[in-house]
């Protein structure tokens, strides 16, 4: 039976009731992700909705406990002292959790630094925390590169950053499964801070909302502004009512496009505007990671589908009436189907969809309002919630 929003039990209500605790969340992400402003927004959003969250920025607390450490140099400490500092700070985290507070722990799963790769958590303390959610925050490789270049003395290549991001996701997922079981780990992109913060807030406090992967063509409709506007409206409508894991919130294909165009012009560097700053990156360094970017897009989008309840695919009509159906969208539909997710398609083209679409779809709709009317009948959203303008 479908549950009315606000009535159904969340994924971790049983655990919370048994232990009488608030929501416990661990948020990881590589150095340079700049998690604090994002998490401050989650705390603000929760407060606006009547929930208090205690945010533990583990790194800041470690610096506060060891004032002799120069800013930006904490990872240069010996492993022994680094571990000792982290364990000391984590005692406050555990005390707050045991007091029943809603908490977010801002930390890392791994460090890739001068003395190589090493894990950044204590399993015994993580087991005691027994968090409800484990979130790996990710961002575009050039955004990470800019922050690392500006704030740290260690030089990381783009390849280093991509590898580190994968390590952070994999180790966080392994930590989550070892402590809390399958299904407690999520990847969230922070580029669109307001939507990402809303998604984390809803994962914490509004788990009656369905988790959706929005699917749509990207590259070959970039020069069609009317279609791009349709897609933006579709994405915004889903984000308004659901928890969305949007693949466009991490956009590194544009980096490859910019580098490719610069290479054609015979230029050695490409100028990028990232984090409100303009800086240059070697064209060859970008082109050398093209295969890595494509591989991570493929794996990450499948991960986003797997952490969702359903996929909703928007197939716009091209100016000549044909469907703007990309091979990527078709592959996403197939993966969602094989993962036993609900699969919904909005088909805007004049022709009928092929069996490769209809055979994987739970249902096909002609318009976005038709889809939302169906969602209302299924009690995925209430009548008072519907806004498509």
ZAMARGU-4260 file (C-alpha; in steps of 0.2 Angstrom, whole numbers, plus 5000, padded with zeros to 4 digits):
<rodrens>
0) 5000/5000/5000 | 5006/5017/4996 | 5010/5029/5011 | 5003/5047/5012 | 5018/5059/5013
5) 5022/5061/5031 | 5015/5045/5037 | 5027/5032/5031 | 5041/5026/5041 | 5058/5032/5036
10) 5073/5020/5032 | 5080/5022/5049 | 5065/5026/5060 | 5066/5009/5068 | 5084/5012/5074
15) 5080/5029/5080 | 5065/5023/5091 | 5075/5009/5098 | 5089/5020/5103 | 5079/5036/5106
20) 5092/5046/5096 | 5091/5060/5084 | 5097/5058/5066 | 5116/5055/5064 | 5124/5059/5048
25) 5142/5057/5043 | 5147/5068/5028 | 5164/5065/5019 | 5173/5072/5004 | 5190/5075/4998
30) 5201/5090/5004 | 5196/5105/4994 | 5177/5101/4993 | 5173/5115/5005 | 5160/5106/5014
35) 5157/5119/5028 | 5147/5132/5018 | 5136/5118/5011 | 5133/5110/5028 | 5129/5127/5036
40) 5115/5129/5023 | 5108/5112/5029 | 5108/5117/5047 | 5100/5134/5042 | 5087/5125/5032
45) 5083/5113/5046 | 5081/5127/5059 | 5069/5135/5047 | 5059/5119/5048 | 5060/5117/5067
50) 5074/5105/5068 | 5091/5108/5077 | 5107/5101/5070 | 5123/5101/5079 | 5137/5102/5066
55) 5154/5095/5070 | 5168/5101/5059 | 5181/5088/5064 | 5195/5097/5056 | 5192/5113/5064
60) 5190/5105/5081 | 5207/5096/5078 | 5215/5113/5075 | 5207/5121/5090 | 5213/5107/5101
65) 5231/5109/5094 | 5234/5127/5092 | 5253/5124/5088 | 5248/5118/5071 | 5249/5130/5057
70) 5234/5133/5046 | 5233/5121/5032 | 5247/5110/5039 | 5238/5097/5049 | 5240/5083/5036
75) 5259/5085/5038 | 5258/5078/5056 | 5264/5061/5060 | 5250/5048/5058 | 5251/5044/5076
80) 5247/5062/5082 | 5234/5064/5068 | 5225/5049/5074 | 5226/5054/5093 | 5219/5071/5089
85) 5205/5064/5079 | 5200/5052/5092 | 5200/5065/5106 | 5189/5076/5096 | 5177/5062/5091
90) 5173/5060/5110 | 5163/5075/5109 | 5154/5069/5094 | 5149/5053/5103 | 5143/5062/5118
95) 5132/5073/5108 | 5125/5058/5099 | 5122/5048/5115 | 5112/5064/5121 | 5100/5061/5107
100) 5104/5076/5097 | 5103/5078/5078 | 5121/5078/5072 | 5131/5080/5056 | 5149/5075/5057
105) 5160/5084/5044 | 5175/5073/5041 | 5185/5063/5028 | 5185/5044/5023 | 5203/5045/5016
110) 5218/5057/5014 | 5229/5057/4999 | 5244/5068/5004 | 5263/5069/5005 | 5265/5052/5013
115) 5252/5043/5002 | 5235/5037/5004 | 5228/5033/5021 | 5211/5031/5029 | 5204/5046/5040
120) 5192/5038/5052 | 5193/5026/5067 | 5182/5011/5064 | 5178/5008/5083 | 5172/5026/5085
125) 5162/5025/5069 | 5154/5009/5075 | 5149/5017/5092 | 5142/5032/5082 | 5132/5020/5071
130) 5126/5034/5059 | 5110/5033/5050 | 5116/5041/5034 | 5134/5042/5026 | 5135/5056/5012
135) 5150/5058/5001 | 5150/5076/4994 | 5157/5078/4977 | 5161/5093/4966 | 5169/5096/4949
140) 5187/5092/4947 | 5192/5110/4942 | 5183/5117/4957 | 5193/5106/4968 | 5209/5110/4959
145) 5206/5128/4961 | 5203/5127/4980 | 5218/5116/4983 | 5229/5127/4972 | 5223/5142/4982
150) 5223/5135/5000 | 5236/5122/5001 | 5255/5120/4997 | 5253/5102/4990 | 5251/5102/4971
155) 5238/5089/4965 | 5236/5085/4947 | 5218/5083/4940 | 5221/5064/4939 | 5225/5064/4957
160) 5209/5073/4961 | 5199/5061/4951 | 5207/5046/4959 | 5205/5054/4977 | 5186/5057/4973
165) 5183/5039/4969 | 5193/5033/4984 | 5182/5044/4995 | 5166/5037/4988 | 5172/5019/4989
170) 5179/5020/5006 | 5164/5029/5013 | 5152/5016/5006 | 5163/5002/5013 | 5162/5011/5030
175) 5143/5013/5029 | 5140/4995/5024 | 5152/4988/5038 | 5143/4999/5052 | 5125/5002/5046
180) 5122/4990/5032 | 5118/4992/5014 | 5108/5007/5008 | 5114/5020/5020 | 5127/5028/5009
185) 5123/5041/4996 | 5133/5052/4984 | 5128/5070/4983 | 5135/5084/4971 | 5137/5101/4979
190) 5138/5112/4964 | 5120/5118/4966 | 5121/5121/4984 | 5103/5125/4988 | 5096/5109/4979
195) 5110/5098/4987 | 5107/5105/5004 | 5088/5103/5002 | 5091/5084/4997 | 5102/5081/5012
200) 5089/5089/5024 | 5075/5079/5016 | 5086/5063/5018 | 5087/5067/5036 | 5069/5073/5040
205) 5058/5069/5026 | 5061/5052/5020 | 5043/5049/5015 | 5048/5059/4999 | 5053/5048/4984
210) 5071/5048/4979 | 5072/5052/4960 | 5086/5051/4947 | 5081/5064/4933 | 5086/5058/4916
215) 5087/5068/4900 | 5098/5072/4885 | 5113/5084/4888 | 5127/5086/4875 | 5117/5086/4859
220) 5104/5098/4864 | 5115/5112/4871 | 5113/5123/4856 | 5094/5122/4857 | 5088/5135/4870
225) 5070/5130/4870 | 5073/5112/4873 | 5086/5117/4887 | 5072/5128/4895 | 5060/5113/4895
230) 5073/5102/4903 | 5077/5115/4916 | 5059/5116/4920 | 5058/5097/4922 | 5073/5097/4933
235) 5066/5111/4944 | 5049/5103/4946 | 5056/5086/4952 | 5068/5095/4964 | 5053/5105/4971
240) 5044/5090/4976 | 5056/5075/4978 | 5074/5071/4984 | 5083/5072/4967 | 5100/5065/4962
245) 5103/5075/4946 | 5117/5070/4935 | 5119/5088/4928 | 5124/5094/4945 | 5142/5087/4941
250) 5146/5093/4924 | 5164/5089/4918 | 5160/5086/4900 | 5161/5105/4898 | 5179/5105/4904
255) 5183/5092/4890 | 5174/5103/4877 | 5183/5119/4882 | 5200/5110/4882 | 5196/5102/4865
260) 5191/5119/4857 | 5207/5127/4864 | 5218/5113/4857 | 5210/5116/4840 | 5215/5134/4841
265) 5233/5128/4846 | 5232/5135/4863 | 5242/5128/4878 | 5230/5133/4892 | 5212/5135/4894
270) 5205/5149/4905 | 5191/5144/4917 | 5180/5153/4929 | 5178/5143/4944 | 5172/5147/4962
275) 5171/5165/4956 | 5189/5166/4951 | 5198/5165/4934 | 5213/5153/4932 | 5222/5143/4919
280) 5224/5124/4917 | 5235/5115/4904 | 5225/5109/4889 | 5235/5093/4889 | 5232/5089/4907
285) 5213/5090/4904 | 5214/5080/4888 | 5224/5067/4897 | 5210/5063/4910 | 5196/5062/4896
290) 5194/5044/4898 | 5194/5045/4917 | 5180/5058/4917 | 5170/5047/4905 | 5172/5032/4916
295) 5167/5041/4932 | 5152/5048/4924 | 5147/5031/4918 | 5150/5023/4936 | 5143/5038/4946
300) 5127/5040/4936 | 5123/5022/4939 | 5127/5024/4957 | 5114/5039/4958 | 5101/5028/4950
305) 5105/5014/4962 | 5102/5026/4977 | 5086/5032/4970 | 5068/5024/4971 | 5064/5028/4953
310) 5071/5036/4937 | 5061/5049/4927 | 5067/5052/4910 | 5062/5067/4899 | 5063/5064/4881
315) 5060/5081/4872 | 5055/5083/4854 | 5068/5091/4842 | 5062/5105/4830 | 5058/5092/4817
320) 5047/5082/4829 | 5059/5068/4831 | 5064/5062/4849 | 5080/5069/4857 | 5084/5052/4863
325) 5103/5049/4867 | 5112/5033/4870 | 5116/5038/4888 | 5097/5040/4892 | 5093/5023/4884
330) 5107/5015/4895 | 5101/5024/4910 | 5083/5017/4907 | 5090/5000/4905 | 5100/5000/4921
335) 5086/5007/4931 | 5075/4993/4924 | 5088/4980/4928 | 5090/4987/4946 | 5071/4985/4948
340) 5067/5003/4950 | 5051/5012/4944 | 5055/5019/4927 | 5044/5033/4921 | 5046/5042/4904
345) 5039/5058/4897 | 5039/5056/4878 | 5037/5073/4869 | 5040/5067/4851 | 5027/5065/4838
350) 5031/5047/4834 | 5028/5033/4846 | 5042/5027/4857 | 5051/5011/4852 | 5050/4995/4862
355) 5068/4999/4869 | 5059/5013/4879 | 5042/5005/4882 | 5048/4988/4887 | 5059/4996/4901
360) 5046/5009/4907 | 5034/5007/4921 | 5023/5020/4912 | 5025/5032/4898 | 5017/5050/4899
365) 5016/5064/4886 | 5018/5079/4897 | 5025/5083/4914 | 5007/5087/4921 | 5002/5070/4917
370) 5016/5062/4926 | 5013/5073/4942 | 4994/5068/4941 | 4999/5050/4942 | 5011/5054/4956
375) 4996/5062/4966 | 4986/5046/4963 | 5000/5036/4970 | 5001/5048/4985 | 5019/5052/4981
380) 5014/5070/4983 | 4999/5078/4990 | 4986/5089/4981 | 4992/5104/4990 | 5010/5102/4985
385) 5008/5102/4966 | 5016/5117/4958 | 5022/5116/4940 | 5022/5134/4935
</rodrens>
